Amino acid sequence: MNVLSMFGMVVVDNQNKTVGIVDGIDIDENSGTIKKVKMSLDRGVCSYSKDSINFDQICKIAEYITLD
């Protein structure tokens, strides 16, 4: 998978509830591996915040990203 294709993907928890949309990726410059995935979180009307998850919290990447 091309890392650019992860941008805009929906992130869901292990109960299939949407937790955010991917809007950034932190990469370890030495190893070239993904460290964190940054997300925009919808907190209600006109209220957005940001959060990030460690890559090892991801269970599956397919049509959307599923967390453990």
Beta strands, then each sheet from edge to edge (+ up, - down):
strand 1: 10-12
strand 2: 18-27
strand 3: 34-42
strand 4: 48-54
strand 5: 58-61
strand 6: 65-67
sheet 1: 4+ 3- 2+ 1- 6- 5+
end
